[in-house]
Amino acid sequence: MSTPMIRPPQDDELVAVAHLRWQWFHENQATPTTTQEEFTRSFVFWAQANKSSHRCLVLLDDDVIIGMAWLAIFERVPTPRTPRRLSGDVQCMYVVPERRDGGLGSQLIAAVIGLADELGLKPLTVHSSPKAINAYTRRGFATSPGLLRTELTR
């Protein structure tokens, strides 16, 4: 086993990233409305079309993609002090089950934080699964009493 590496995926690796997203979906006991092949095609198309607003990082070991994280970038309303404001949201963080609990997820979180910092994003948020909350808090994320959300019914 080599030292795992984190980097943006190459276009020809987006199929593997789509497979991780499919695996995450099934691991969380969700029922798909499409086939894996159709999903993979649409996912790759989406990832290529949204490169500027959604940055992906992959975790590789021996050239095999074993994890991913997405950084969604949002332009915020300007202020008189800051005419260009960007914020970020960590999305679709995933490490294959057989490689969890060894610190790789924490390394992937750190890499996403580094990318957000490079891009000057403020704030950086995440909607975490209960199992991953500790991993995010160890990297500086905290609950925010001012961050509210609702589930729309449409």
C-alpha positions in Angstrom: 0.0 0.0 0.0 1.4 3.4 -1.0 0.9 6.7 0.8 -2.6 8.0 -0.1 -2.7 11.2 -2.2 -5.4 13.9 -2.5 -5.9 15.9 -5.7 -8.5 17.0 -8.1 -9.7 14.2 -10.4 -8.8 14.0 -14.0 -11.7 13.9 -16.5 -11.2 10.2 -17.1 -11.6 9.6 -13.4 -15.1 11.1 -13.1 -16.6 7.7 -13.8 -14.9 6.3 -10.6 -16.1 9.4 -8.7 -19.7 8.7 -9.9 -19.3 5.1 -8.7 -18.4 6.4 -5.2 -21.5 8.6 -5.2 -23.6 5.6 -6.2 -22.0 3.5 -3.4 -22.7 6.3 -0.9 -26.3 6.4 -2.0 -26.8 2.6 -1.6 -24.9 2.6 1.7 -27.5 5.0 3.1 -30.3 2.7 2.0 -31.7 5.0 -0.6 -33.7 3.7 -3.6 -32.4 5.0 -7.0 -34.8 6.2 -9.7 -32.3 5.4 -12.5 -29.8 2.7 -13.5 -26.2 3.0 -12.4 -25.1 3.5 -16.0 -27.6 6.3 -16.6 -26.6 7.9 -13.3 -22.9 7.7 -14.2 -23.4 9.3 -17.6 -25.4 12.2 -16.1 -23.0 12.6 -13.1 -20.0 12.9 -15.4 -21.8 15.4 -17.6 -22.8 17.4 -14.5 -19.3 17.3 -13.0 -17.8 18.6 -16.2 -20.4 21.3 -16.6 -20.1 22.5 -13.0 -16.3 22.6 -12.6 -16.3 26.3 -11.6 -19.0 26.0 -8.9 -18.2 22.5 -7.6 -14.6 21.5 -7.0 -13.9 17.8 -6.4 -11.0 16.3 -4.6 -10.3 12.6 -4.7 -8.4 10.4 -2.3 -6.2 7.8 -4.1 -4.3 4.8 -2.9 -2.2 2.9 -5.4 -4.0 4.9 -8.2 -7.4 3.7 -7.0 -9.9 6.3 -6.0 -11.1 5.4 -2.5 -12.6 8.7 -1.4 -14.0 12.1 -2.5 -15.1 15.4 -1.2 -16.8 18.2 -3.1 -16.5 21.9 -2.4 -19.6 23.9 -3.6 -18.7 27.6 -4.1 -21.4 30.2 -3.8 -21.2 33.9 -4.7 -22.7 36.0 -1.9 -24.4 39.4 -2.0 -21.8 42.1 -2.1 -21.3 44.6 0.7 -19.8 48.2 0.4 -16.7 46.8 2.1 -16.4 43.5 0.2 -17.7 43.7 -3.4 -16.9 40.0 -4.1 -17.9 37.5 -1.4 -17.7 33.8 -1.8 -18.7 31.1 0.6 -18.3 27.3 0.4 -20.1 24.2 1.5 -18.4 20.8 1.9 -20.6 18.2 0.1 -20.5 14.5 -0.7 -17.5 13.6 1.5 -17.0 9.9 1.3 -14.4 7.3 2.0 -15.0 3.6 1.1 -16.0 1.6 4.2 -13.0 -0.6 4.3 -10.6 2.4 4.6 -12.5 4.3 7.3 -11.3 5.0 10.8 -7.6 5.4 9.9 -7.5 9.2 9.5 -8.0 9.4 5.7 -11.3 11.2 6.1 -9.6 13.8 8.3 -6.9 14.3 5.7 -9.6 14.8 3.0 -11.4 17.3 5.2 -8.1 19.2 5.8 -7.6 19.2 2.0 -11.0 20.7 1.4 -10.4 23.3 4.1 -7.1 24.2 2.4 -8.8 24.5 -1.0 -11.5 26.8 0.5 -8.8 28.9 2.2 -6.9 29.2 -1.1 -10.1 30.4 -2.8 -10.8 32.9 0.0 -14.1 31.4 0.9 -15.9 32.6 4.1 -17.7 31.0 5.6 -17.3 27.2 5.0 -20.2 25.0 6.0 -21.0 21.3 6.0 -24.1 19.3 6.5 -22.7 16.2 8.2 -24.0 12.8 8.9 -24.1 12.1 12.7 -21.2 9.6 12.4 -18.9 12.3 10.9 -19.6 15.2 13.2 -16.5 14.5 15.3 -14.2 14.4 12.3 -15.4 17.9 11.3 -15.2 19.4 14.8 -11.7 18.1 15.1 -10.9 20.2 12.0 -12.4 23.4 13.4 -16.1 23.2 12.4 -18.6 24.2 15.1 -22.3 24.5 15.3 -23.7 27.9 14.6 -26.9 29.2 16.4 -27.5 31.6 13.5 -27.6 29.0 10.7 -31.1 27.8 10.2 -32.7 25.6 7.5 -36.0 24.2 6.4 -37.1 21.3 4.3 -39.3 22.6 1.5 -42.3 20.4 0.7 -42.2 20.7 -3.1 
